[in-house]
Amino acid sequence: MALSFLGKSGKTGTNSGGPGGPRFAMLAEVRAYWEGLRVGGSLPARDRIDPRGIAGALENTFLLERIAPGIARFRIAGMMVHDVMGMDVRGMPLSALYEPQGRNRLSDALEGVFAGPATLELWLEAERSIGRPPLEGRMLILPLTSASGKTELALGCLALDGVVGRAPRRFAISGLMSEVIERRGQGDRREGPRVGADEALDRRLPDLPPMQPRTAQPQMQPGFAAPPQASFVGAPSSRPPRAEKGKPYLRLVHSRD
């Protein structure tokens, strides 16, 4: 069966009739770029990803972060991935794109990406209903190392053949292929990050906002007491006015019948 990549909008695609069509070219572009970053056979680092290297597939790519065994969330995602779900997917687990009955299979395969490490390709078929025409897809997931050197990130690409229709669309796994990666050259020193590479990627595909540190709580005032206010020059005195010397402040009023 011939598959094809989407157009730039990520919503429609045409059958290419062979592996040299635009759909396979998109997956091949991401895979070739990832392979080119493997210094001495080691895994590419996240800070080496330059969006200019995958310009033709940028709207279809995403970045995953492993948060638990078999679970990874979207950190960055192209507009096409947002279109499939009908919402911003940043922070959502990858399994949100899959039907419940296929999530255990996805979890096992996804854990192999980080633990192997391994590359993963999935053949997908979306659920059908009113407003949801036939839609097939193919997903590629490639492991990356984080700043700490751990394999806890992955670069992915999702390509579809058909019309997205009414979102959200979720997929069943019709096939998958996992390939364990040989870890060679781990003693090689990794090249430094390219200046401006991450900044350019984050401008095109905004990352999750960083978590803010918890600030110190202000001291609670008892009851409904107002917080103390600092005095300033020229502020009126809060003391009651005093009577002038020689004049009583209180005077007695006496009435006789």
Secondary structure, DSSP 8 states (H G I E B T S, - for coil): -----B-TTSS-B---SSTTSHHHHHHHHHHHHHHHT-GGG---BGGG--GGGGGGGGGGEEEEEEEETTEEEEEEE-HHHHHHHTS--TTSBGGGGB-GGGHHHHHHHHHHHHHTTEEEEEEEEE--BTTB--EEEEEEEEEEB-TTS-S-EEEEEEEEEE---SS---EEEEEEEEEE-----TTS------TTHHHHHHHHS----------------STT--------TT----S-----TTS-SS-------
